[in-house]
């Protein structure tokens, strides 16, 4: 009886230890999936080291009628370039708006076709998401490099492996002022200006109707950073300036 009791305790301890290991492993994978600075394969950039006061303004989602033209007007007025990470289904729904972005001289990036979270997915699904959106981006007339930004910044195995095998760079960000809660325009602008440093990549979400505060913040952000001596560049130009 004593021997059986000891064996039972050992089994219980072993099972508990295994459960802890599984939970810890799952937590670690979730942290990696959310990381803005690490992925298992290929190149990920959330900012660059540079001695110049450069900053890349990037916009996620769309194109959408609520946000595209107002954002383009703001950028045109201030003569600054930006990088638009577009969703394939939105390009398919509004091809003329995507063409307007390309015609204005901005950089177009790939933000997947469906905007589904790209973890726990198959390699073939990743390929379809990326390649379908690439084709729609090329149909706008855009001819530059197409960088990729994962929806919600989430990636794990299949997506980084696909991008690495195709020589593609994953672009995340180090400044994200409008993703948590519903900040007003002044808060978005102040947070951005306070957090930007040379080589920063700023993420904003100005496309959809509910994002009016973000659209209102773009002009003040640009004006304030220009006053501080920053120059706005596309993501590709920022990558080229790495030291």
N, C-alpha and C positions, 0 to 999 in steps of 0.2 A: 504493500500500500504506500509506504514511504517513497519507494522508487517511482511508482506511478505518479505520485503527487509532484515529485521533483521534475519528472519529464513533462508533466502538464504545465508546470510553471515555466520551464524552459521554452516550451512551445508558445506559451502566451507571450513571453518576453520577445521571442523571435518574431512572432506575428505583429506585435506592437511596433517593434523596431522597423520591420518592413513597411508597415503603414506610414510611419513617420518619414521614412526615406521616400516613399512614393509621393506623399504630400509635399515634401520639401522639393522633390524633383519637379513636380507639376508647378509649384510656385515659382521656381527658378525659370522654367520655360516661359511662364506668363510674363515674368519680368523681362526676359530677353525679347519676347515678342513685342513688348511695349517700348523697348529701349530706343532712344533717339540717337544713340552713339555706337551701337554694336549690332552686328548680325553675323550668322555663322559663315556665310560665303560672300565673296565679292566685296565691292567697295560701297561704303555708306558714308555720306557727308552730312553733318548737321550744321557746320560752319567751317570756315577756313582760317588758317593762320596767315595773316598778311600784315605788312607794315603800313599799308595804305588804309585810309578811312573809307572802305568800301562796304556796301550793304546791298543784299539782294532782297527785293520785295517780291513775295510770291503769294499767289491767290489759289485757293483750292475750290474745286467744284465748278459746275456750270459747263458751258455757257448757259445763261438764263436771261430772259428778257428783263427781269427786275434789276439785274446788276451789271450786265455787260457794258452797255453804252455809258451809264454814269461813271463807271470805273475808267473806261477808255477816255472819256472826256477829262476826268481829273488828271490822268497821267499825261494826256496831250497838252493840257494847259501848263503843266509844270515841266514838261519835256523830260520825263524819266521813263526808262524801260522797266519792264517787269516780266516775271515768268508766271504763266497761267497753267496750273495743273488741272487739266480738264477731264471730265468723266465721259466715257464713250457714249453712253445712252443719251447724255445731254447734247453732245455734238450731233448725234443722229437726229435728235428732236429739233435742234436749232443750228443747222449747218451754216447759215448765213452769219450768225453771230460769231461762230468760230472763225469764219473767214475774215470777219472784221478785225478780230484780235490779231490774226496773222498779218493782215494788210497794214495794220498800224505799226508793225515792226517788232512786236513783242515775241518772247520765247514761249513755245507751247510745250508742256510736259504731259506725261501720261499719268492719270490718276485712277486707272482701271476702267473697265467698261461698266460694271454694275455697282461699284462702290461697296461690295461685300467685303467683309474682313478676310484677309488672305492668310489665314492660319488653318491648319487641318484640312488643306485642300490638295487636290491632285496636281501633278505637273502639267497634265493636259489642260486642266481648267485654267491654270495660271497662264499657259501659253495662249489660250483663246482670249482671255481677258486683256492681256497685253497687246497681242497682235491685232485684234479687232480695233482697239483704240488707236494704235499706231496708224492703221490704214485710214481711219477717219481723220486723224491729224494731218496726214500727208495730203488728203483730199482738199484741205483748206488752202493748199499752196505753200505751206510751211516746209522749209528745206533744211533747217538746222538740226542739231542733236536733239533727241527726245529723251530726257531723263525721266525717271519713274519715282513717284511718291506713293507709298502704300496707303490705302484708305485707313484713316484713323491711326496711321503710323505703324500698323501691325504687320509683322512678318515673322516667319519662323524658318522653315526648311525649304519648301518648294519654290517660293517666290525668290529668295536670294540666290538659290542655286540656278534658277532659270536666268535671272539677270546677269549673274556672274558668267554663265556660259555664253552669253551674247554680248559681253563687254559693256554692260549697262551699269550706270551708277544709280544707287538708291539715294534719294535726297530727302532728308528730314528737315529739322529746323532747331534753332536755339531760342527763338523769341516767338511766343504764342499768346497774344493778349486777349483773344476773343473766343477761346474755346470753352472756358469754364464759366457757367452762369450766363447772365445777359448784361454785360457791362455797357455803360453808355459810351458815347463817342469820346468824350473827354478822358474817361478812364482808359479806354483802348489806346488813345494817342499817348497819354502820359506813360502808361506801362511800356509801350513800345520804345519810346524815346529813352526812358530810363534804362532799359535792358540792352539796347543795341550797343555793340562794340565792333571794332573793325573786323570784317569777315563774317558778320552775322547773316543768317538767313531768317527772314521774318515770315511767319505764316499768318495769313488773314483769310477770312471767309466772307467775302462781300457779295456773293452772287445772288442768293435767294431773297425773296421779298422781306422776310423777317430780319434781314441783316442790314437794315438801314443805318444803325449806329456805326457799323464797320465802314460802310461806304462814306459816311460823314467824317470818319477819322482819318481817311487816307490822305487828304489834303494837308491837314495839320501835321501828320506824321512826316510827310515829305518836307514840308516847310521847316519844321523844327530841326530835322536831321541835316538839312542843307545848311541851316544857320550854324550848326556845329561842325561843319566842314566835311560832311559825308557825301560821297558820290554814289549814285544808284547804278547798279549793273544787273545784268541777267545772271542766272545761276551759272551758265556756261562761262561767262566772263569772270565771275567770281572764282570758279574752279581754275581758270587759266592764271589767276593772280596768286595762287598758292605758292608759298615759299618753302 
